[in-house]
Amino acid sequence: MSSHRVDKVEKLIKEEISYILLHKLQDDDLGFITVTDVKVSADLKIAKIYLSVLQKERRDFVLNKINLRLGHIRSELAHRIRIKFVPELKFFIDDTLDYVEKIEGLINEIHKQNNNKSNS
């Protein structure tokens, strides 16, 4: 169970990282990125940032490009938030939507099979 402080820091980091990616990096190669979630460790030392990338085939490219700018992003974050220590940032691709699409596909396939059986 996370504490109220951790929740507040997660929300703050999510908002600020979104702003930094949109306004400060100004890299057209990144395309459309959304910060979907932030999870901060209980000691506030590590922040795991989950990103959704619109173009699936560019996910690895975008993640690598962001990791190359990690120092700059963390520095910008340090200037934008008031916290004793800025956590170490770790970026990940959020594949939740892929999972949802897969489940929907399976459910649709089951419905098609059931419809085919009932029509036979």
Backbone atoms as SQL, in Angstrom:
CREATE TABLE atoms (id INTEGER PRIMARY KEY, chain TEXT, resi INTEGER, resn TEXT, atom TEXT, x REAL, y REAL, z REAL);
INSERT INTO atoms VALUES
  (1, 'A', 1, 'MET', 'N', 0.846, -1.180, 0.000),
  (2, 'A', 1, 'MET', 'CA', 0.000, 0.000, 0.000),
  (3, 'A', 1, 'MET', 'C', 0.891, 1.241, 0.000),
  (4, 'A', 2, 'SER', 'N', 0.619, 2.147, -0.895),
  (5, 'A', 2, 'SER', 'CA', 1.456, 3.340, -0.992),
  (6, 'A', 2, 'SER', 'C', 0.935, 4.445, -0.086),
  (7, 'A', 3, 'SER', 'N', 1.859, 5.267, 0.363),
  (8, 'A', 3, 'SER', 'CA', 1.501, 6.356, 1.252),
  (9, 'A', 3, 'SER', 'C', 0.968, 7.542, 0.452),
  (10, 'A', 4, 'HIS', 'N', 0.374, 8.469, 1.162),
  (11, 'A', 4, 'HIS', 'CA', -0.170, 9.670, 0.531),
  (12, 'A', 4, 'HIS', 'C', 0.949, 10.478, -0.125),
  (13, 'A', 5, 'ARG', 'N', 2.105, 10.546, 0.527),
  (14, 'A', 5, 'ARG', 'CA', 3.243, 11.300, -0.025),
  (15, 'A', 5, 'ARG', 'C', 3.723, 10.678, -1.334),
  (16, 'A', 6, 'VAL', 'N', 3.840, 9.367, -1.368),
  (17, 'A', 6, 'VAL', 'CA', 4.275, 8.689, -2.596),
  (18, 'A', 6, 'VAL', 'C', 3.278, 8.968, -3.715),
  (19, 'A', 7, 'ASP', 'N', 1.996, 8.908, -3.412),
  (20, 'A', 7, 'ASP', 'CA', 0.964, 9.189, -4.414),
  (21, 'A', 7, 'ASP', 'C', 1.099, 10.605, -4.966),
  (22, 'A', 8, 'LYS', 'N', 1.333, 11.556, -4.084),
  (23, 'A', 8, 'LYS', 'CA', 1.487, 12.943, -4.510),
  (24, 'A', 8, 'LYS', 'C', 2.722, 13.126, -5.389),
  (25, 'A', 9, 'VAL', 'N', 3.822, 12.488, -5.015),
  (26, 'A', 9, 'VAL', 'CA', 5.057, 12.591, -5.793),
  (27, 'A', 9, 'VAL', 'C', 4.860, 11.934, -7.162),
  (28, 'A', 10, 'GLU', 'N', 4.188, 10.790, -7.204),
  (29, 'A', 10, 'GLU', 'CA', 3.923, 10.117, -8.481),
  (30, 'A', 10, 'GLU', 'C', 3.125, 11.023, -9.416),
  (31, 'A', 11, 'LYS', 'N', 2.077, 11.628, -8.879),
  (32, 'A', 11, 'LYS', 'CA', 1.238, 12.509, -9.690),
  (33, 'A', 11, 'LYS', 'C', 2.035, 13.709, -10.186),
  (34, 'A', 12, 'LEU', 'N', 2.827, 14.299, -9.322),
  (35, 'A', 12, 'LEU', 'CA', 3.644, 15.455, -9.681),
  (36, 'A', 12, 'LEU', 'C', 4.665, 15.104, -10.767),
  (37, 'A', 13, 'ILE', 'N', 5.347, 13.985, -10.586),
  (38, 'A', 13, 'ILE', 'CA', 6.344, 13.565, -11.576),
  (39, 'A', 13, 'ILE', 'C', 5.668, 13.269, -12.912),
  (40, 'A', 14, 'LYS', 'N', 4.518, 12.635, -12.882),
  (41, 'A', 14, 'LYS', 'CA', 3.796, 12.336, -14.124),
  (42, 'A', 14, 'LYS', 'C', 3.478, 13.621, -14.886),
  (43, 'A', 15, 'GLU', 'N', 2.962, 14.614, -14.183),
  (44, 'A', 15, 'GLU', 'CA', 2.619, 15.889, -14.820),
  (45, 'A', 15, 'GLU', 'C', 3.856, 16.582, -15.375),
  (46, 'A', 16, 'GLU', 'N', 4.917, 16.614, -14.593),
  (47, 'A', 16, 'GLU', 'CA', 6.116, 17.336, -15.004),
  (48, 'A', 16, 'GLU', 'C', 6.868, 16.628, -16.133),
  (49, 'A', 17, 'ILE', 'N', 6.947, 15.316, -16.084),
  (50, 'A', 17, 'ILE', 'CA', 7.606, 14.580, -17.168),
  (51, 'A', 17, 'ILE', 'C', 6.811, 14.754, -18.462),
  (52, 'A', 18, 'SER', 'N', 5.484, 14.741, -18.363),
  (53, 'A', 18, 'SER', 'CA', 4.651, 14.979, -19.550),
  (54, 'A', 18, 'SER', 'C', 4.969, 16.345, -20.145),
  (55, 'A', 19, 'TYR', 'N', 5.059, 17.344, -19.287),
  (56, 'A', 19, 'TYR', 'CA', 5.370, 18.697, -19.748),
  (57, 'A', 19, 'TYR', 'C', 6.762, 18.744, -20.390),
  (58, 'A', 20, 'ILE', 'N', 7.729, 18.134, -19.747),
  (59, 'A', 20, 'ILE', 'CA', 9.108, 18.142, -20.254),
  (60, 'A', 20, 'ILE', 'C', 9.191, 17.464, -21.617),
  (61, 'A', 21, 'LEU', 'N', 8.543, 16.309, -21.756),
  (62, 'A', 21, 'LEU', 'CA', 8.578, 15.596, -23.041),
  (63, 'A', 21, 'LEU', 'C', 7.898, 16.404, -24.142),
  (64, 'A', 22, 'LEU', 'N', 6.843, 17.110, -23.796),
  (65, 'A', 22, 'LEU', 'CA', 6.086, 17.861, -24.786),
  (66, 'A', 22, 'LEU', 'C', 6.748, 19.186, -25.150),
  (67, 'A', 23, 'HIS', 'N', 7.251, 19.906, -24.137),
  (68, 'A', 23, 'HIS', 'CA', 7.708, 21.277, -24.369),
  (69, 'A', 23, 'HIS', 'C', 9.216, 21.483, -24.322),
  (70, 'A', 24, 'LYS', 'N', 9.930, 20.684, -23.580),
  (71, 'A', 24, 'LYS', 'CA', 11.345, 20.937, -23.374),
  (72, 'A', 24, 'LYS', 'C', 12.255, 20.131, -24.305),
  (73, 'A', 25, 'LEU', 'N', 11.876, 18.900, -24.597),
  (74, 'A', 25, 'LEU', 'CA', 12.731, 18.090, -25.473),
  (75, 'A', 25, 'LEU', 'C', 12.655, 18.562, -26.918),
  (76, 'A', 26, 'GLN', 'N', 11.470, 18.949, -27.350),
  (77, 'A', 26, 'GLN', 'CA', 11.249, 19.461, -28.699),
  (78, 'A', 26, 'GLN', 'C', 11.970, 18.628, -29.754),
  (79, 'A', 27, 'ASP', 'N', 11.664, 17.342, -29.759),
  (80, 'A', 27, 'ASP', 'CA', 12.270, 16.410, -30.703),
  (81, 'A', 27, 'ASP', 'C', 11.156, 15.781, -31.533),
  (82, 'A', 28, 'ASP', 'N', 11.051, 16.198, -32.776),
  (83, 'A', 28, 'ASP', 'CA', 9.989, 15.682, -33.649),
  (84, 'A', 28, 'ASP', 'C', 10.120, 14.187, -33.916),
  (85, 'A', 29, 'ASP', 'N', 11.333, 13.641, -33.772),
  (86, 'A', 29, 'ASP', 'CA', 11.546, 12.213, -33.996),
  (87, 'A', 29, 'ASP', 'C', 10.803, 11.350, -32.977),
  (88, 'A', 30, 'LEU', 'N', 10.473, 11.923, -31.821),
  (89, 'A', 30, 'LEU', 'CA', 9.822, 11.134, -30.781),
  (90, 'A', 30, 'LEU', 'C', 8.374, 10.825, -31.123),
  (91, 'A', 31, 'GLY', 'N', 7.728, 11.675, -31.901),
  (92, 'A', 31, 'GLY', 'CA', 6.340, 11.438, -32.246),
  (93, 'A', 31, 'GLY', 'C', 5.422, 11.705, -31.064),
  (94, 'A', 32, 'PHE', 'N', 4.287, 11.017, -31.044),
  (95, 'A', 32, 'PHE', 'CA', 3.281, 11.231, -30.009),
  (96, 'A', 32, 'PHE', 'C', 3.517, 10.267, -28.848),
  (97, 'A', 33, 'ILE', 'N', 3.864, 10.830, -27.689),
  (98, 'A', 33, 'ILE', 'CA', 4.160, 10.037, -26.486),
  (99, 'A', 33, 'ILE', 'C', 3.218, 10.483, -25.376),
  (100, 'A', 34, 'THR', 'N', 2.730, 9.521, -24.611),
  (101, 'A', 34, 'THR', 'CA', 1.907, 9.809, -23.447),
  (102, 'A', 34, 'THR', 'C', 2.521, 9.134, -22.233),
  (103, 'A', 35, 'VAL', 'N', 2.625, 9.869, -21.142),
  (104, 'A', 35, 'VAL', 'CA', 3.049, 9.268, -19.877),
  (105, 'A', 35, 'VAL', 'C', 1.795, 8.650, -19.275),
  (106, 'A', 36, 'THR', 'N', 1.765, 7.329, -19.209),
  (107, 'A', 36, 'THR', 'CA', 0.560, 6.638, -18.746),
  (108, 'A', 36, 'THR', 'C', 0.562, 6.389, -17.245),
  (109, 'A', 37, 'ASP', 'N', 1.757, 6.236, -16.670),
  (110, 'A', 37, 'ASP', 'CA', 1.810, 5.942, -15.238),
  (111, 'A', 37, 'ASP', 'C', 3.204, 6.235, -14.709),
  (112, 'A', 38, 'VAL', 'N', 3.271, 6.523, -13.422),
  (113, 'A', 38, 'VAL', 'CA', 4.543, 6.688, -12.724),
  (114, 'A', 38, 'VAL', 'C', 4.433, 5.934, -11.412),
  (115, 'A', 39, 'LYS', 'N', 5.419, 5.122, -11.123),
  (116, 'A', 39, 'LYS', 'CA', 5.490, 4.393, -9.856),
  (117, 'A', 39, 'LYS', 'C', 6.792, 4.784, -9.170),
  (118, 'A', 40, 'VAL', 'N', 6.674, 5.292, -7.966),
  (119, 'A', 40, 'VAL', 'CA', 7.840, 5.726, -7.194),
  (120, 'A', 40, 'VAL', 'C', 8.042, 4.764, -6.041),
  (121, 'A', 41, 'SER', 'N', 9.305, 4.415, -5.788),
  (122, 'A', 41, 'SER', 'CA', 9.609, 3.523, -4.665),
  (123, 'A', 41, 'SER', 'C', 9.254, 4.208, -3.352),
  (124, 'A', 42, 'ALA', 'N', 9.061, 3.422, -2.302),
  (125, 'A', 42, 'ALA', 'CA', 8.645, 3.956, -1.002),
  (126, 'A', 42, 'ALA', 'C', 9.643, 4.963, -0.440),
  (127, 'A', 43, 'ASP', 'N', 10.932, 4.792, -0.771),
  (128, 'A', 43, 'ASP', 'CA', 11.950, 5.733, -0.274),
  (129, 'A', 43, 'ASP', 'C', 12.149, 6.919, -1.221),
  (130, 'A', 44, 'LEU', 'N', 11.342, 6.998, -2.274),
  (131, 'A', 44, 'LEU', 'CA', 11.361, 8.089, -3.257),
  (132, 'A', 44, 'LEU', 'C', 12.679, 8.193, -4.023),
  (133, 'A', 45, 'LYS', 'N', 13.417, 7.105, -4.106),
  (134, 'A', 45, 'LYS', 'CA', 14.719, 7.130, -4.780),
  (135, 'A', 45, 'LYS', 'C', 14.632, 6.749, -6.259),
  (136, 'A', 46, 'ILE', 'N', 13.623, 5.964, -6.627),
  (137, 'A', 46, 'ILE', 'CA', 13.493, 5.483, -8.005),
  (138, 'A', 46, 'ILE', 'C', 12.073, 5.756, -8.501),
  (139, 'A', 47, 'ALA', 'N', 11.988, 6.309, -9.713),
  (140, 'A', 47, 'ALA', 'CA', 10.693, 6.532, -10.355),
  (141, 'A', 47, 'ALA', 'C', 10.656, 5.750, -11.657),
  (142, 'A', 48, 'LYS', 'N', 9.702, 4.854, -11.777),
  (143, 'A', 48, 'LYS', 'CA', 9.489, 4.101, -13.008),
  (144, 'A', 48, 'LYS', 'C', 8.400, 4.826, -13.787),
  (145, 'A', 49, 'ILE', 'N', 8.750, 5.249, -14.998),
  (146, 'A', 49, 'ILE', 'CA', 7.842, 6.038, -15.819),
  (147, 'A', 49, 'ILE', 'C', 7.431, 5.206, -17.015),
  (148, 'A', 50, 'TYR', 'N', 6.123, 5.030, -17.167),
  (149, 'A', 50, 'TYR', 'CA', 5.583, 4.204, -18.246),
  (150, 'A', 50, 'TYR', 'C', 5.050, 5.096, -19.355),
  (151, 'A', 51, 'LEU', 'N', 5.483, 4.810, -20.585),
  (152, 'A', 51, 'LEU', 'CA', 5.135, 5.612, -21.742),
  (153, 'A', 51, 'LEU', 'C', 4.327, 4.812, -22.742),
  (154, 'A', 52, 'SER', 'N', 3.397, 5.485, -23.364),
  (155, 'A', 52, 'SER', 'CA', 2.659, 4.907, -24.478),
  (156, 'A', 52, 'SER', 'C', 3.114, 5.649, -25.732),
  (157, 'A', 53, 'VAL', 'N', 3.511, 4.896, -26.742),
  (158, 'A', 53, 'VAL', 'CA', 3.978, 5.466, -28.006),
  (159, 'A', 53, 'VAL', 'C', 2.953, 5.101, -29.071),
  (160, 'A', 54, 'LEU', 'N', 2.454, 6.106, -29.772),
  (161, 'A', 54, 'LEU', 'CA', 1.390, 5.891, -30.747),
  (162, 'A', 54, 'LEU', 'C', 1.801, 4.901, -31.837),
  (163, 'A', 55, 'GLN', 'N', 3.001, 5.070, -32.380),
  (164, 'A', 55, 'GLN', 'CA', 3.477, 4.183, -33.446),
  (165, 'A', 55, 'GLN', 'C', 4.213, 3.001, -32.816),
  (166, 'A', 56, 'LYS', 'N', 3.582, 1.844, -32.819),
  (167, 'A', 56, 'LYS', 'CA', 4.139, 0.661, -32.167),
  (168, 'A', 56, 'LYS', 'C', 5.521, 0.281, -32.688),
  (169, 'A', 57, 'GLU', 'N', 5.730, 0.439, -33.980),
  (170, 'A', 57, 'GLU', 'CA', 7.016, 0.031, -34.566),
  (171, 'A', 57, 'GLU', 'C', 8.169, 0.940, -34.152),
  (172, 'A', 58, 'ARG', 'N', 7.882, 2.088, -33.555),
  (173, 'A', 58, 'ARG', 'CA', 8.922, 3.037, -33.142),
  (174, 'A', 58, 'ARG', 'C', 9.187, 3.023, -31.635),
  (175, 'A', 59, 'ARG', 'N', 8.599, 2.093, -30.926),
  (176, 'A', 59, 'ARG', 'CA', 8.726, 2.073, -29.467),
  (177, 'A', 59, 'ARG', 'C', 10.176, 1.979, -28.993),
  (178, 'A', 60, 'ASP', 'N', 10.921, 1.031, -29.542),
  (179, 'A', 60, 'ASP', 'CA', 12.317, 0.864, -29.123),
  (180, 'A', 60, 'ASP', 'C', 13.140, 2.101, -29.450),
  (181, 'A', 61, 'PHE', 'N', 12.914, 2.662, -30.631),
  (182, 'A', 61, 'PHE', 'CA', 13.620, 3.874, -31.039),
  (183, 'A', 61, 'PHE', 'C', 13.347, 5.018, -30.062),
  (184, 'A', 62, 'VAL', 'N', 12.070, 5.228, -29.730),
  (185, 'A', 62, 'VAL', 'CA', 11.683, 6.314, -28.824),
  (186, 'A', 62, 'VAL', 'C', 12.276, 6.090, -27.441),
  (187, 'A', 63, 'LEU', 'N', 12.201, 4.864, -26.947),
  (188, 'A', 63, 'LEU', 'CA', 12.738, 4.565, -25.615),
  (189, 'A', 63, 'LEU', 'C', 14.250, 4.811, -25.583),
  (190, 'A', 64, 'ASN', 'N', 14.956, 4.387, -26.612),
  (191, 'A', 64, 'ASN', 'CA', 16.401, 4.625, -26.682),
  (192, 'A', 64, 'ASN', 'C', 16.717, 6.113, -26.734),
  (193, 'A', 65, 'LYS', 'N', 15.950, 6.845, -27.516),
  (194, 'A', 65, 'LYS', 'CA', 16.172, 8.290, -27.650),
  (195, 'A', 65, 'LYS', 'C', 15.931, 8.998, -26.315),
  (196, 'A', 66, 'ILE', 'N', 14.908, 8.603, -25.601),
  (197, 'A', 66, 'ILE', 'CA', 14.619, 9.202, -24.292),
  (198, 'A', 66, 'ILE', 'C', 15.720, 8.842, -23.302),
  (199, 'A', 67, 'ASN', 'N', 16.165, 7.609, -23.330),
  (200, 'A', 67, 'ASN', 'CA', 17.234, 7.204, -22.406),
  (201, 'A', 67, 'ASN', 'C', 18.541, 7.943, -22.686),
  (202, 'A', 68, 'LEU', 'N', 18.772, 8.343, -23.945),
  (203, 'A', 68, 'LEU', 'CA', 19.945, 9.153, -24.261),
  (204, 'A', 68, 'LEU', 'C', 19.847, 10.557, -23.659),
  (205, 'A', 69, 'ARG', 'N', 18.630, 11.026, -23.454),
  (206, 'A', 69, 'ARG', 'CA', 18.395, 12.366, -22.893),
  (207, 'A', 69, 'ARG', 'C', 18.025, 12.317, -21.411),
  (208, 'A', 70, 'LEU', 'N', 18.260, 11.190, -20.776),
  (209, 'A', 70, 'LEU', 'CA', 17.855, 10.978, -19.381),
  (210, 'A', 70, 'LEU', 'C', 18.409, 12.046, -18.431),
  (211, 'A', 71, 'GLY', 'N', 19.674, 12.385, -18.577),
  (212, 'A', 71, 'GLY', 'CA', 20.277, 13.395, -17.720),
  (213, 'A', 71, 'GLY', 'C', 19.604, 14.743, -17.865),
  (214, 'A', 72, 'HIS', 'N', 19.307, 15.115, -19.101),
  (215, 'A', 72, 'HIS', 'CA', 18.626, 16.384, -19.369),
  (216, 'A', 72, 'HIS', 'C', 17.217, 16.378, -18.775),
  (217, 'A', 73, 'ILE', 'N', 16.509, 15.277, -18.946),
  (218, 'A', 73, 'ILE', 'CA', 15.138, 15.170, -18.420),
  (219, 'A', 73, 'ILE', 'C', 15.151, 15.278, -16.897),
  (220, 'A', 74, 'ARG', 'N', 16.080, 14.574, -16.251),
  (221, 'A', 74, 'ARG', 'CA', 16.159, 14.603, -14.787),
  (222, 'A', 74, 'ARG', 'C', 16.536, 16.004, -14.304),
  (223, 'A', 75, 'SER', 'N', 17.425, 16.656, -15.014),
  (224, 'A', 75, 'SER', 'CA', 17.820, 18.020, -14.671),
  (225, 'A', 75, 'SER', 'C', 16.631, 18.977, -14.779),
  (226, 'A', 76, 'GLU', 'N', 15.882, 18.867, -15.861),
  (227, 'A', 76, 'GLU', 'CA', 14.676, 19.693, -16.032),
  (228, 'A', 76, 'GLU', 'C', 13.679, 19.422, -14.910),
  (229, 'A', 77, 'LEU', 'N', 13.522, 18.145, -14.561),
  (230, 'A', 77, 'LEU', 'CA', 12.603, 17.780, -13.491),
  (231, 'A', 77, 'LEU', 'C', 13.045, 18.409, -12.171),
  (232, 'A', 78, 'ALA', 'N', 14.343, 18.397, -11.909),
  (233, 'A', 78, 'ALA', 'CA', 14.880, 18.976, -10.676),
  (234, 'A', 78, 'ALA', 'C', 14.579, 20.468, -10.588),
  (235, 'A', 79, 'HIS', 'N', 14.572, 21.155, -11.725),
  (236, 'A', 79, 'HIS', 'CA', 14.268, 22.586, -11.738),
  (237, 'A', 79, 'HIS', 'C', 12.783, 22.865, -11.570),
  (238, 'A', 80, 'ARG', 'N', 11.950, 21.877, -11.872),
  (239, 'A', 80, 'ARG', 'CA', 10.504, 22.103, -11.883),
  (240, 'A', 80, 'ARG', 'C', 9.785, 21.649, -10.612),
  (241, 'A', 81, 'ILE', 'N', 10.403, 20.771, -9.824),
  (242, 'A', 81, 'ILE', 'CA', 9.722, 20.296, -8.614),
  (243, 'A', 81, 'ILE', 'C', 10.558, 20.613, -7.380),
  (244, 'A', 82, 'ARG', 'N', 9.873, 20.757, -6.274),
  (245, 'A', 82, 'ARG', 'CA', 10.543, 21.004, -4.999),
  (246, 'A', 82, 'ARG', 'C', 10.489, 19.705, -4.183),
  (247, 'A', 83, 'ILE', 'N', 11.611, 19.020, -4.218),
  (248, 'A', 83, 'ILE', 'CA', 11.736, 17.761, -3.490),
  (249, 'A', 83, 'ILE', 'C', 13.204, 17.625, -3.108),
  (250, 'A', 84, 'LYS', 'N', 13.468, 17.041, -1.959),
  (251, 'A', 84, 'LYS', 'CA', 14.842, 16.979, -1.465),
  (252, 'A', 84, 'LYS', 'C', 15.780, 16.271, -2.438),
  (253, 'A', 85, 'PHE', 'N', 15.380, 15.100, -2.901),
  (254, 'A', 85, 'PHE', 'CA', 16.157, 14.341, -3.875),
  (255, 'A', 85, 'PHE', 'C', 15.273, 14.023, -5.067),
  (256, 'A', 86, 'VAL', 'N', 15.764, 14.308, -6.249),
  (257, 'A', 86, 'VAL', 'CA', 15.035, 13.923, -7.456),
  (258, 'A', 86, 'VAL', 'C', 15.340, 12.448, -7.697),
  (259, 'A', 87, 'PRO', 'N', 14.299, 11.635, -7.826),
  (260, 'A', 87, 'PRO', 'CA', 14.541, 10.194, -7.971),
  (261, 'A', 87, 'PRO', 'C', 15.250, 9.845, -9.281),
  (262, 'A', 88, 'GLU', 'N', 15.900, 8.692, -9.260),
  (263, 'A', 88, 'GLU', 'CA', 16.472, 8.140, -10.484),
  (264, 'A', 88, 'GLU', 'C', 15.302, 7.775, -11.393),
  (265, 'A', 89, 'LEU', 'N', 15.381, 8.168, -12.660),
  (266, 'A', 89, 'LEU', 'CA', 14.293, 7.930, -13.598),
  (267, 'A', 89, 'LEU', 'C', 14.578, 6.699, -14.438),
  (268, 'A', 90, 'LYS', 'N', 13.584, 5.841, -14.548),
  (269, 'A', 90, 'LYS', 'CA', 13.674, 4.657, -15.399),
  (270, 'A', 90, 'LYS', 'C', 12.426, 4.629, -16.274),
  (271, 'A', 91, 'PHE', 'N', 12.643, 4.638, -17.581),
  (272, 'A', 91, 'PHE', 'CA', 11.537, 4.670, -18.529),
  (273, 'A', 91, 'PHE', 'C', 11.243, 3.277, -19.072),
  (274, 'A', 92, 'PHE', 'N', 9.946, 3.002, -19.232),
  (275, 'A', 92, 'PHE', 'CA', 9.472, 1.723, -19.761),
  (276, 'A', 92, 'PHE', 'C', 8.343, 1.984, -20.742),
  (277, 'A', 93, 'ILE', 'N', 8.179, 1.085, -21.683),
  (278, 'A', 93, 'ILE', 'CA', 7.036, 1.147, -22.598),
  (279, 'A', 93, 'ILE', 'C', 5.855, 0.466, -21.915),
  (280, 'A', 94, 'ASP', 'N', 4.736, 1.158, -21.901),
  (281, 'A', 94, 'ASP', 'CA', 3.506, 0.610, -21.320),
  (282, 'A', 94, 'ASP', 'C', 2.796, -0.198, -22.404),
  (283, 'A', 95, 'ASP', 'N', 2.731, -1.505, -22.205),
  (284, 'A', 95, 'ASP', 'CA', 2.100, -2.372, -23.202),
  (285, 'A', 95, 'ASP', 'C', 0.695, -2.805, -22.786),
  (286, 'A', 96, 'THR', 'N', 0.085, -2.064, -21.889),
  (287, 'A', 96, 'THR', 'CA', -1.258, -2.387, -21.413),
  (288, 'A', 96, 'THR', 'C', -2.264, -2.409, -22.562),
  (289, 'A', 97, 'LEU', 'N', -2.170, -1.420, -23.457),
  (290, 'A', 97, 'LEU', 'CA', -3.125, -1.362, -24.567),
  (291, 'A', 97, 'LEU', 'C', -2.966, -2.558, -25.505),
  (292, 'A', 98, 'ASP', 'N', -1.740, -3.038, -25.664),
  (293, 'A', 98, 'ASP', 'CA', -1.518, -4.242, -26.475),
  (294, 'A', 98, 'ASP', 'C', -2.232, -5.435, -25.852),
  (295, 'A', 99, 'TYR', 'N', -2.143, -5.533, -24.543),
  (296, 'A', 99, 'TYR', 'CA', -2.793, -6.626, -23.818),
  (297, 'A', 99, 'TYR', 'C', -4.308, -6.534, -23.989),
  (298, 'A', 100, 'VAL', 'N', -4.851, -5.331, -23.865),
  (299, 'A', 100, 'VAL', 'CA', -6.292, -5.127, -24.019),
  (300, 'A', 100, 'VAL', 'C', -6.726, -5.519, -25.433),
  (301, 'A', 101, 'GLU', 'N', -5.954, -5.095, -26.442),
  (302, 'A', 101, 'GLU', 'CA', -6.276, -5.452, -27.824),
  (303, 'A', 101, 'GLU', 'C', -6.255, -6.966, -28.026),
  (304, 'A', 102, 'LYS', 'N', -5.283, -7.636, -27.422),
  (305, 'A', 102, 'LYS', 'CA', -5.180, -9.090, -27.559),
  (306, 'A', 102, 'LYS', 'C', -6.396, -9.770, -26.942),
  (307, 'A', 103, 'ILE', 'N', -6.789, -9.333, -25.736),
  (308, 'A', 103, 'ILE', 'CA', -7.951, -9.917, -25.061),
  (309, 'A', 103, 'ILE', 'C', -9.223, -9.667, -25.867),
  (310, 'A', 104, 'GLU', 'N', -9.383, -8.436, -26.377),
  (311, 'A', 104, 'GLU', 'CA', -10.556, -8.131, -27.202),
  (312, 'A', 104, 'GLU', 'C', -10.591, -9.014, -28.448),
  (313, 'A', 105, 'GLY', 'N', -9.433, -9.216, -29.052),
  (314, 'A', 105, 'GLY', 'CA', -9.354, -10.083, -30.224),
  (315, 'A', 105, 'GLY', 'C', -9.776, -11.506, -29.901),
  (316, 'A', 106, 'LEU', 'N', -9.319, -12.007, -28.756),
  (317, 'A', 106, 'LEU', 'CA', -9.698, -13.363, -28.336),
  (318, 'A', 106, 'LEU', 'C', -11.195, -13.461, -28.069),
  (319, 'A', 107, 'ILE', 'N', -11.753, -12.452, -27.414),
  (320, 'A', 107, 'ILE', 'CA', -13.198, -12.446, -27.125),
  (321, 'A', 107, 'ILE', 'C', -13.990, -12.395, -28.430),
  (322, 'A', 108, 'ASN', 'N', -13.554, -11.554, -29.370),
  (323, 'A', 108, 'ASN', 'CA', -14.242, -11.475, -30.667),
  (324, 'A', 108, 'ASN', 'C', -14.167, -12.804, -31.410),
  (325, 'A', 109, 'GLU', 'N', -13.016, -13.475, -31.333),
  (326, 'A', 109, 'GLU', 'CA', -12.856, -14.779, -31.977),
  (327, 'A', 109, 'GLU', 'C', -13.806, -15.810, -31.364),
  (328, 'A', 110, 'ILE', 'N', -13.948, -15.786, -30.056),
  (329, 'A', 110, 'ILE', 'CA', -14.869, -16.696, -29.374),
  (330, 'A', 110, 'ILE', 'C', -16.303, -16.425, -29.817),
  (331, 'A', 111, 'HIS', 'N', -16.675, -15.133, -29.909),
  (332, 'A', 111, 'HIS', 'CA', -18.026, -14.778, -30.360),
  (333, 'A', 111, 'HIS', 'C', -18.267, -15.253, -31.794),
  (334, 'A', 112, 'LYS', 'N', -17.278, -15.104, -32.667),
  (335, 'A', 112, 'LYS', 'CA', -17.419, -15.570, -34.052),
  (336, 'A', 112, 'LYS', 'C', -17.632, -17.076, -34.086),
  (337, 'A', 113, 'GLN', 'N', -16.848, -17.806, -33.276),
  (338, 'A', 113, 'GLN', 'CA', -16.983, -19.264, -33.248),
  (339, 'A', 113, 'GLN', 'C', -18.357, -19.668, -32.727),
  (340, 'A', 114, 'ASN', 'N', -18.836, -18.972, -31.695),
  (341, 'A', 114, 'ASN', 'CA', -20.157, -19.284, -31.149),
  (342, 'A', 114, 'ASN', 'C', -21.246, -18.974, -32.168),
  (343, 'A', 115, 'ASN', 'N', -21.113, -17.864, -32.900),
  (344, 'A', 115, 'ASN', 'CA', -22.094, -17.507, -33.927),
  (345, 'A', 115, 'ASN', 'C', -22.087, -18.528, -35.066),
  (346, 'A', 116, 'ASN', 'N', -20.914, -18.982, -35.456),
  (347, 'A', 116, 'ASN', 'CA', -20.803, -19.990, -36.520),
  (348, 'A', 116, 'ASN', 'C', -21.449, -21.298, -36.102),
  (349, 'A', 117, 'LYS', 'N', -21.268, -21.688, -34.839),
  (350, 'A', 117, 'LYS', 'CA', -21.860, -22.936, -34.342),
  (351, 'A', 117, 'LYS', 'C', -23.376, -22.826, -34.275),
  (352, 'A', 118, 'SER', 'N', -23.878, -21.670, -33.839),
  (353, 'A', 118, 'SER', 'CA', -25.337, -21.503, -33.712),
  (354, 'A', 118, 'SER', 'C', -25.998, -21.373, -35.085),
  (355, 'A', 119, 'ASN', 'N', -25.277, -20.891, -36.095),
  (356, 'A', 119, 'ASN', 'CA', -25.823, -20.776, -37.462),
  (357, 'A', 119, 'ASN', 'C', -25.774, -22.104, -38.209),
  (358, 'A', 120, 'SER', 'N', -24.949, -23.044, -37.742),
  (359, 'A', 120, 'SER', 'CA', -24.824, -24.339, -38.437),
  (360, 'A', 120, 'SER', 'C', -25.948, -25.259, -38.138);
